[in-house]
Amino acid sequence: GQSLEQPSEVTAVEGAIVQINCTYQTSGFYGLSWYQQHDGGAPTFLSYNALDGLEETGRFSSFLSRSDSYGYLLLQELQMKDSASYFCVGGDAGKSTFGDGTTLTVKP
Amino acid sequence: KAGVTQTPRYLIKTRGQQVTLSCSPISGHRSVSWYQQTPGQGLQFLFEYFSETQRNKGNFPGRFSGRQFSNSRSEMNVSTLELGDSALYLCASSLGGEAAEAFFGQGTRLTVV
């Protein structure tokens, strides 16, 4: 099975940089994904790391270290609209184990 | 292209009843996964269907079942509803294989009274 741990809440100010960490314990690990979910909305895919290293997509970057069973999501130039829940997810799209989610609050 | 469509969006049922939820995936996607989301338990994987076959299953009781049709549309059924089944049920579609990206529908909000 898999389990993923991430902080429950993070607060930052507009324009800042925030890092959301995720540690995992898993067997049959494929890779680490990140999803964003706004209140009342559906989760939307942000990024996927199959290999160690950094993946960059605009203001968002994601990192994976398999040897450390650790990854993170880095959000730069925070905007108010980034206030949402962020989930790290283990496995492929067919069967995914979600972390409990990190609620990011961006303040002006 | 059209996204993932789940119907109905909202549902109120009484304990002991059964319910069927529907999910239409993105055209061309053969994998449909179902999740239960509750404030206390987060997003929990229920099962995945790929080409009409259940390929993966989470740790839910047998009251939760599903199926997938030849057009990839999927249904999820919950029998003998319990109060604790009140949740947002999300389905996600993907190409299958080891595809990383899943596309979620807006979910069905089920309330059991």
Interface residues (C-beta under 8 A of the other chain):
Chain A: Y30 G31 S33 G41 A42 P43 T44 F45 Y48 A50 F87 D92 A93 G94 K95 S96 T97 F98 G99 D100 G101
Chain B: V4 S31 S33 Y35 G42 L43 Q44 F45 E48 F50 R55 N56 G58 L90 A92 S94 L95 G96 G97 E98 A99 A100 E101 A102 F103 F104 G105 Q106 G107
